[in-house]
Amino acid sequence: MLISGLRTRLVLAFLLVAAVGCGTTAALTYREARNALLKQAQDSAVSSFREQIQEFHLNLPPNTEQMQGMVRTLARQGKGRDWWVYAEYGSMRLSSGTRPTSTVITPELRREARGTPHGSFQRVVKDGEPYLTIAVPVVFRTSPPGTGGRTLRPTGLIFSAVMPLTDEQTNIDAMVVAARDGALPALAIALVPALLAARGVLRPVRDLRQAARSLGRGRLDTRIPVKGGGELSELARTFNESTAALERSVDELQRAEARARRFASDVSHELRTPLAGMLAVTELLDEDAAGLDPDTAAAVRLISSETDKLAVLVEDLMEISRFDARAAELNTDEVDAAETIRRTLQSRHWTDTAEIALDLPDGIRARLDPRRFDVVIANLVGNALRHGRPPVTVGLRTETRGGTTQWLVTEVADRGPGIPLDVLPHVFDRFYKADQARTRSAGSGLGLAITLENVRLHGGTVRAANGPDGGAVFVVEIPLTTSEVTA
């Protein structure tokens, strides 16, 4: 399982470094102390054993009694500790005791003793116990004529000593235990600076996290205090510079958006007065179009139709500008949802044909803004009639979710070709055209966008999809328990 959390990893890294440091120091100290301890015992024993052998005066060849006496004398003269002495001369083997046996003395040590006048020594472990073994040959010092010096001639007699290193091993084991017992408190003490160091490193990171969270909530004036130097202060400085640049960019975008909204609203207001006059004139022209020649009548009807579309566009632009300015308000009333939908369809004469099928159960009371709900139904049904194929089905029902919350669900479906999959995510976008080559549309291009805003104002949602049997399906969901909301 991976270790998560920067604090945990920093503390563990600090403790790991401390543990490696303590372990390395303890290992080096142990090695040096062990070597010094063994070397001291070894040098003292070897020197003492050699001196004692050099003090003997032998008659060659030695007899058994003489060699046995020497072995016992050497064994009694062990300084500060017991050792066992062995003697070898030809086939003669003598010992000062029975423990340990002469098998502790290795063949390699015997060979080195025969070839070296000053003898040799070894540290060996037998049956789990450490020993120091020493082998020293007895030599004659002679002065050959004409050489002017002295030579050492081996006699064939070799004395060996076996000294147990139990005390030294006990001291070494005590050193290991002391190193182990000292490492644990050292690690516990190292935990304190580890936590302090982790806190010092994580404080700027914590400040950065809080600043990022505040920035995500829209507070673009968030800044981090820059303290000291190093990489963390440079990070804080870079964050402050980035947020300052972001704040400038967002302010500029907000000002540009406000100017654009104001421009659209102002233009819409300015167009309303001349449009009202144009609509009055086109109505008179429509009435007299029957008495005009065909070309003039067609031109008059075209002008009248385009003027109506322009009037609808201006009204839609003004409505959108109110949503953008957060000036749209709900004027709710408790109404019969089915009756409200029927009035919407009747006012536009859509119930006079067989193109619309209704599934509107009576008795569903909801708190709605009748005018805005009328716009929602009119836009969805008009869109279905314009782009789909009849019959257009308008359904109404309620759903209970979460055990208590009830929702008013209105569904408008047609039998047309449906909505292309690449268009579905954009059907509620403003002025979106499924066919980019099409420069004009039958509506203003804002109807579904206005529908979305009106549904949101009620606290609900609207979504578009394709039905299982073909055709587009628009579903409006509004909570029945909604209260008056101001955008």
Secondary structure by P-SEA (a helix, b strand, c coil): cccccaaaaaaaaaaaaaaaaaaaaaaaaaaaaaaaaaaaaaaaaaaaaaaaaaaccccccccaaaaaaaaaaaaaacccbbbbbbbbcccbbbbcccccccccccaaaaaaaaaccccbbbbbbcccbbbbbbbbbbbbbbbcccccbbbbbbccbbbbbbbbaaaaaaaaaaaaaaaaaaaaaaaaaaaaaaaaaaaaaaaaaaaaaaaaaaaaaccccbbbbbccccaaaaaaaaaaaaaaaaaaaaaaaaaaaaaaaaaaaaaaaaaaaaaaaaaaaaaaaaaacccccaaaaaaaaaaaaaaaaaaaaaaaaaaaaaaaacccccccccccaaaaaaaaaaaaccccccccccccccccccccaaaaaaaaaaaaaaaaaacccccbbbbbbcccccccbbbbbbbbbbccccccccccccccccccccccccccccccccaaaaaaaaaaaacbbbbbbbcccbbbbbbbbbbcccccccc
